Amino acid sequence: MLALYRPSEEEHRALLAQIAPLPLRGRAWPRWIAVIAWIIMALIAVRLAMVLQLSPDRALPMAVVASIVVCFAALIWMSVHMWTSVTEISDWGIRQSWITRREVPWTEIQSTKFIPLFASKKLVCFVQKGRPVIFQAGTPELQAAFARISLVYRKRT
């Protein structure tokens, strides 16, 4: 079984010096992903408008239309947050604005895992209590910082 490892104070200070200047802020999602989300929203809106213009004999039941509109509104809400969400690394810890605020202080991080997916680079922070906290990095600076954090706060045997 892997033991949790917390870096020493010197290792933590060296990490923050490498990431400097703090606070480091950037988009949580790459701009191109957010643009694709908005293009998809536009296509769904056009298709939804076409469905709403069907003749009464071919029209969908009102309950189905209402549920589609609610789902579409939720997708719009997520697209807005993808466009405006910001990730920040500071002396305090890591924060990200999202539908609900994500934040974790350095003192609570037990270990981390960097996940370099094609569309989004993620840092999973395993904390003392509760579920892991996942942060997105949409800029090269944040991605590099996530990789450095992952090296310092990784699980060791």
Backbone as CSV, one residue per row, in Angstrom:
resi,resn,N_x,N_y,N_z,CA_x,CA_y,CA_z,C_x,C_y,C_z
1,MET,0.845,-1.190,0.000,0.000,0.000,0.000,0.885,1.246,0.000
2,LEU,0.493,2.240,-0.779,1.275,3.466,-0.859,1.002,4.352,0.347
3,ALA,2.047,4.870,0.926,1.903,5.794,2.037,1.746,7.212,1.502
4,LEU,0.948,7.997,2.202,0.794,9.388,1.793,2.048,10.154,2.186
5,TYR,2.440,11.061,1.330,3.669,11.808,1.541,3.372,13.290,1.472
6,ARG,3.761,13.992,2.487,3.662,15.446,2.469,5.072,15.989,2.331
7,PRO,5.284,16.915,1.406,6.631,17.472,1.249,7.018,18.309,2.465
8,SER,8.315,18.449,2.648,8.811,19.280,3.742,8.507,20.746,3.435
9,GLU,8.664,21.558,4.430,8.432,23.005,4.257,9.396,23.579,3.218
10,GLU,10.632,23.091,3.203,11.620,23.563,2.224,11.207,23.175,0.798
11,GLU,10.735,21.933,0.638,10.278,21.486,-0.681,9.076,22.306,-1.147
12,HIS,8.175,22.602,-0.216,6.997,23.406,-0.554,7.408,24.825,-0.952
13,ARG,8.317,25.431,-0.220,8.788,26.784,-0.563,9.495,26.783,-1.914
14,ALA,10.292,25.746,-2.185,10.971,25.640,-3.483,9.950,25.516,-4.615
15,LEU,8.880,24.758,-4.369,7.810,24.625,-5.367,7.184,25.980,-5.665
16,LEU,6.825,26.725,-4.630,6.213,28.040,-4.827,7.171,28.991,-5.528
17,ALA,8.455,28.868,-5.264,9.448,29.707,-5.946,9.518,29.363,-7.431
18,GLN,9.388,28.088,-7.774,9.393,27.666,-9.180,8.166,28.182,-9.917
19,ILE,7.027,28.209,-9.220,5.773,28.638,-9.840,5.692,30.160,-9.929
20,ALA,6.438,30.880,-9.095,6.368,32.337,-8.973,6.367,33.029,-10.332
21,PRO,5.793,34.215,-10.423,5.205,35.033,-9.361,3.779,34.566,-9.028
22,LEU,3.494,34.572,-7.728,2.168,34.193,-7.245,1.363,35.446,-6.942
23,PRO,0.089,35.463,-7.068,-0.735,34.346,-7.506,-0.639,34.148,-9.022
24,LEU,-0.693,32.890,-9.416,-0.709,32.519,-10.831,-2.162,32.253,-11.200
25,ARG,-2.677,33.055,-12.129,-4.079,32.919,-12.554,-4.144,32.641,-14.043
26,GLY,-5.175,31.883,-14.412,-5.391,31.626,-15.825,-6.730,30.952,-16.054
27,ARG,-7.075,30.858,-17.308,-8.332,30.201,-17.687,-8.309,28.751,-17.201
28,ALA,-9.459,28.304,-16.715,-9.548,26.919,-16.278,-9.688,25.978,-17.476
29,TRP,-10.348,26.418,-18.501,-10.546,25.615,-19.710,-9.864,26.305,-20.871
30,PRO,-9.228,25.547,-21.757,-8.626,26.178,-22.936,-9.692,26.918,-23.739
31,ARG,-9.311,28.051,-24.301,-10.262,28.872,-25.051,-10.912,28.074,-26.185
32,TRP,-10.136,27.226,-26.869,-10.694,26.485,-28.001,-11.768,25.502,-27.558
33,ILE,-11.653,24.944,-26.351,-12.694,24.050,-25.833,-13.964,24.841,-25.551
34,ALA,-13.811,26.017,-24.953,-14.977,26.853,-24.661,-15.654,27.308,-25.953
35,VAL,-14.881,27.624,-26.983,-15.456,28.017,-28.273,-16.238,26.847,-28.876
36,ILE,-15.669,25.647,-28.806,-16.384,24.469,-29.320,-17.686,24.269,-28.553
37,ALA,-17.658,24.471,-27.245,-18.890,24.339,-26.451,-19.947,25.324,-26.928
38,TRP,-19.552,26.568,-27.222,-20.511,27.560,-27.699,-21.016,27.239,-29.106
39,ILE,-20.169,26.682,-29.952,-20.616,26.275,-31.296,-21.653,25.159,-31.174
40,ILE,-21.390,24.209,-30.295,-22.358,23.129,-30.072,-23.663,23.688,-29.538
41,MET,-23.585,24.668,-28.631,-24.803,25.288,-28.101,-25.596,25.964,-29.220
42,ALA,-24.889,26.620,-30.129,-25.572,27.277,-31.255,-26.267,26.241,-32.146
43,LEU,-25.589,25.140,-32.417,-26.202,24.087,-33.238,-27.430,23.490,-32.558
44,ILE,-27.336,23.265,-31.255,-28.493,22.749,-30.513,-29.629,23.761,-30.535
45,ALA,-29.306,25.043,-30.404,-30.345,26.084,-30.427,-31.056,26.110,-31.773
46,VAL,-30.299,26.004,-32.865,-30.912,25.984,-34.201,-31.823,24.770,-34.338
47,ARG,-31.346,23.618,-33.918,-32.162,22.398,-34.016,-33.393,22.498,-33.128
48,LEU,-33.253,23.075,-31.947,-34.387,23.253,-31.045,-35.418,24.189,-31.661
49,ALA,-34.956,25.260,-32.293,-35.879,26.184,-32.961,-36.622,25.472,-34.093
50,MET,-35.935,24.608,-34.831,-36.586,23.859,-35.908,-37.657,22.918,-35.350
51,VAL,-37.366,22.281,-34.226,-38.331,21.359,-33.612,-39.552,22.129,-33.114
52,LEU,-39.321,23.312,-32.553,-40.441,24.099,-32.031,-41.338,24.641,-33.136
53,GLN,-40.844,24.690,-34.367,-41.639,25.205,-35.483,-42.400,24.113,-36.224
54,LEU,-42.345,22.879,-35.732,-43.080,21.790,-36.389,-44.581,22.040,-36.325
55,SER,-45.268,21.503,-37.281,-46.731,21.633,-37.295,-47.303,20.915,-36.069
56,PRO,-48.494,21.331,-35.618,-49.079,20.755,-34.402,-49.234,19.232,-34.460
57,ASP,-49.490,18.678,-35.638,-49.658,17.224,-35.714,-48.329,16.473,-35.593
58,ARG,-47.205,17.133,-35.845,-45.877,16.513,-35.725,-45.125,17.000,-34.483
59,ALA,-45.718,17.898,-33.740,-45.033,18.510,-32.599,-44.819,17.507,-31.468
60,LEU,-43.772,17.743,-30.718,-43.479,16.918,-29.552,-44.406,17.285,-28.399
61,PRO,-44.660,16.365,-27.511,-45.475,16.697,-26.325,-44.797,17.817,-25.521
62,MET,-45.624,18.628,-24.881,-45.112,19.792,-24.142,-44.129,19.375,-23.043
63,ALA,-44.359,18.242,-22.387,-43.445,17.787,-21.332,-42.056,17.487,-21.910
64,VAL,-42.010,16.923,-23.107,-40.726,16.621,-23.751,-40.019,17.914,-24.119
65,VAL,-40.752,18.861,-24.694,-40.171,20.155,-25.071,-39.639,20.867,-23.824
66,ALA,-40.412,20.840,-22.748,-39.987,21.509,-21.509,-38.704,20.873,-20.966
67,SER,-38.618,19.553,-20.997,-37.415,18.898,-20.479,-36.210,19.201,-21.366
68,ILE,-36.402,19.280,-22.679,-35.313,19.632,-23.592,-34.830,21.053,-23.318
69,VAL,-35.760,21.973,-23.094,-35.399,23.369,-22.812,-34.641,23.469,-21.488
70,VAL,-35.053,22.714,-20.479,-34.356,22.734,-19.188,-32.935,22.186,-19.358
71,CYS,-32.791,21.089,-20.082,-31.456,20.522,-20.325,-30.583,21.491,-21.117
72,PHE,-31.167,22.148,-22.106,-30.425,23.117,-22.901,-29.969,24.285,-22.025
73,ALA,-30.837,24.757,-21.135,-30.467,25.843,-20.227,-29.300,25.415,-19.322
74,ALA,-29.309,24.171,-18.868,-28.213,23.671,-18.033,-26.907,23.625,-18.831
75,LEU,-26.980,23.224,-20.093,-25.782,23.212,-20.935,-25.257,24.628,-21.173
76,ILE,-26.152,25.568,-21.352,-25.742,26.973,-21.502,-25.033,27.438,-20.233
77,TRP,-25.602,27.096,-19.074,-25.012,27.475,-17.786,-23.592,26.922,-17.662
78,MET,-23.402,25.650,-18.062,-22.064,25.059,-18.011,-21.120,25.738,-19.006
79,SER,-21.619,26.088,-20.180,-20.784,26.757,-21.181,-20.331,28.126,-20.693
80,VAL,-21.211,28.839,-20.017,-20.845,30.140,-19.444,-19.700,29.957,-18.448
81,HIS,-19.814,28.952,-17.594,-18.760,28.719,-16.607,-17.473,28.225,-17.255
82,MET,-17.573,27.461,-18.329,-16.355,27.054,-19.034,-15.645,28.285,-19.600
83,TRP,-16.399,29.267,-20.045,-15.828,30.468,-20.636,-15.215,31.383,-19.579
84,THR,-15.842,31.465,-18.402,-15.428,32.456,-17.398,-14.610,31.886,-16.237
85,SER,-14.537,30.580,-16.118,-13.865,29.964,-14.982,-12.365,30.275,-14.969
86,VAL,-11.860,30.568,-13.769,-10.457,30.932,-13.579,-9.856,30.040,-12.493
87,THR,-8.652,29.551,-12.745,-7.905,28.783,-11.750,-6.791,29.666,-11.212
88,GLU,-6.595,29.623,-9.904,-5.574,30.450,-9.251,-4.747,29.599,-8.291
89,ILE,-3.445,29.738,-8.409,-2.516,29.115,-7.471,-1.884,30.254,-6.677
90,SER,-1.993,30.172,-5.344,-1.465,31.249,-4.495,-0.707,30.654,-3.318
91,ASP,-0.211,31.529,-2.456,0.451,31.081,-1.229,-0.504,30.288,-0.349
92,TRP,-1.799,30.584,-0.441,-2.813,29.918,0.366,-3.072,28.496,-0.114
93,GLY,-3.164,28.311,-1.436,-3.498,27.018,-2.011,-3.961,27.174,-3.455
94,ILE,-4.908,26.345,-3.851,-5.422,26.360,-5.227,-6.920,26.623,-5.171
95,ARG,-7.380,27.508,-6.072,-8.805,27.850,-6.170,-9.221,27.812,-7.635
96,GLN,-10.485,27.491,-7.847,-11.046,27.581,-9.195,-12.498,28.009,-9.079
97,SER,-12.844,29.032,-9.840,-14.249,29.414,-9.901,-14.926,28.432,-10.852
98,TRP,-16.078,27.970,-10.483,-16.834,27.015,-11.284,-18.271,27.152,-10.852
99,ILE,-19.141,26.228,-11.226,-20.538,26.307,-10.803,-20.576,26.382,-9.276
100,THR,-19.792,25.545,-8.625,-19.531,25.695,-7.194,-18.036,25.958,-7.066
101,ARG,-17.658,26.747,-6.108,-16.248,27.115,-5.944,-15.439,25.904,-5.496
102,ARG,-14.314,25.700,-6.153,-13.396,24.627,-5.784,-12.167,25.285,-5.176
103,GLU,-11.788,24.812,-4.008,-10.582,25.352,-3.384,-10.026,24.341,-2.395
104,VAL,-8.703,24.374,-2.258,-8.037,23.514,-1.293,-6.761,24.222,-0.832
105,PRO,-6.599,24.373,0.489,-5.360,24.980,0.996,-4.214,23.968,0.936
106,TRP,-3.000,24.463,0.860,-1.826,23.594,0.805,-1.790,22.640,1.988
107,THR,-2.241,23.107,3.152,-2.160,22.288,4.364,-3.044,21.052,4.312
108,GLU,-4.065,21.049,3.458,-4.968,19.901,3.367,-4.578,18.914,2.274
109,ILE,-3.663,19.285,1.388,-3.298,18.391,0.285,-2.398,17.282,0.811
110,GLN,-2.822,16.032,0.587,-2.028,14.864,0.972,-1.174,14.380,-0.201
111,SER,-1.776,14.356,-1.391,-1.054,13.953,-2.599,-1.830,14.484,-3.801
112,THR,-1.183,14.447,-4.962,-1.814,14.943,-6.184,-1.529,13.996,-7.341
113,LYS,-2.313,14.151,-8.374,-2.107,13.390,-9.617,-2.395,14.341,-10.773
114,PHE,-1.432,14.488,-11.673,-1.590,15.320,-12.867,-2.123,14.437,-13.986
115,ILE,-3.200,14.860,-14.613,-3.819,14.083,-15.692,-3.820,14.939,-16.950
116,PRO,-2.880,14.698,-17.868,-2.777,15.521,-19.089,-3.655,14.992,-20.220
117,LEU,-4.950,15.227,-20.128,-5.870,14.821,-21.186,-5.722,15.744,-22.390
118,PHE,-6.219,15.311,-23.535,-6.115,16.112,-24.755,-6.819,17.460,-24.606
119,ALA,-8.044,17.452,-24.138,-8.837,18.680,-24.093,-8.623,19.492,-22.822
120,SER,-8.206,18.859,-21.755,-8.081,19.566,-20.490,-7.000,18.912,-19.645
121,LYS,-6.131,19.731,-19.112,-5.105,19.242,-18.187,-5.667,19.404,-16.786
122,LYS,-5.661,18.323,-16.012,-6.291,18.343,-14.696,-5.283,18.018,-13.604
123,LEU,-5.527,18.581,-12.435,-4.778,18.242,-11.238,-5.787,17.727,-10.217
124,VAL,-5.627,16.472,-9.811,-6.489,15.882,-8.800,-5.760,16.003,-7.473
125,CYS,-6.379,16.697,-6.529,-5.791,16.885,-5.203,-6.518,15.985,-4.207
126,PHE,-5.783,15.056,-3.632,-6.330,14.180,-2.613,-6.130,14.873,-1.274
127,VAL,-7.229,15.066,-0.559,-7.199,15.841,0.686,-7.354,14.916,1.887
128,GLN,-7.135,15.498,3.086,-7.189,14.719,4.320,-8.554,14.076,4.526
129,LYS,-9.615,14.849,4.320,-10.977,14.347,4.528,-11.808,14.689,3.302
130,GLY,-12.651,13.777,2.931,-13.578,14.045,1.835,-13.052,13.584,0.487
131,ARG,-13.783,13.986,-0.522,-13.481,13.593,-1.893,-12.327,14.401,-2.463
132,PRO,-11.642,13.841,-3.456,-10.582,14.607,-4.122,-11.170,15.851,-4.802
133,VAL,-10.347,16.876,-4.929,-10.748,18.114,-5.589,-10.008,18.171,-6.924
134,ILE,-10.753,18.411,-8.001,-10.170,18.406,-9.344,-10.156,19.831,-9.894
135,PHE,-8.985,20.241,-10.391,-8.812,21.565,-10.976,-8.416,21.416,-12.441
136,GLN,-8.863,22.337,-13.280,-8.508,22.366,-14.692,-7.502,23.485,-14.950
137,ALA,-6.627,23.250,-15.928,-5.650,24.268,-16.348,-5.818,24.503,-17.837
138,GLY,-6.158,25.726,-18.204,-6.372,26.064,-19.604,-5.255,26.863,-20.236
139,THR,-4.210,27.164,-19.468,-3.081,27.923,-20.008,-1.799,27.121,-19.823
140,PRO,-0.808,27.336,-20.670,0.456,26.608,-20.522,1.127,26.846,-19.162
141,GLU,1.004,28.056,-18.620,1.615,28.365,-17.329,0.982,27.524,-16.209
142,LEU,-0.342,27.437,-16.209,-1.025,26.624,-15.203,-0.707,25.144,-15.392
143,GLN,-0.628,24.702,-16.635,-0.316,23.296,-16.907,1.072,22.939,-16.375
144,ALA,2.037,23.818,-16.599,3.395,23.584,-16.089,3.394,23.586,-14.560
145,ALA,2.647,24.508,-13.969,2.565,24.561,-12.503,1.913,23.294,-11.955
146,PHE,0.867,22.805,-12.609,0.217,21.567,-12.170,1.199,20.398,-12.216
147,ALA,2.003,20.327,-13.267,2.985,19.246,-13.382,4.006,19.329,-12.244
148,ARG,4.467,20.545,-11.920,5.431,20.723,-10.819,4.811,20.339,-9.474
149,ILE,3.558,20.778,-9.258,2.863,20.443,-8.006,2.740,18.935,-7.880
150,SER,2.401,18.289,-8.983,2.238,16.841,-8.966,3.540,16.127,-8.612
151,LEU,4.655,16.643,-9.079,5.946,16.024,-8.750,6.282,16.150,-7.266
152,VAL,5.945,17.287,-6.676,6.273,17.516,-5.270,5.282,16.811,-4.345
153,TYR,3.995,16.821,-4.707,2.951,16.240,-3.859,2.499,14.867,-4.371
154,ARG,3.393,14.050,-4.833,3.009,12.735,-5.338,3.069,11.691,-4.222
155,LYS,2.385,10.571,-4.476,2.436,9.454,-3.531,3.796,8.781,-3.668
156,ARG,4.331,8.369,-2.551,5.615,7.660,-2.545,5.471,6.356,-1.786
157,THR,6.297,5.405,-2.136,6.251,4.107,-1.442,7.206,4.083,-0.280
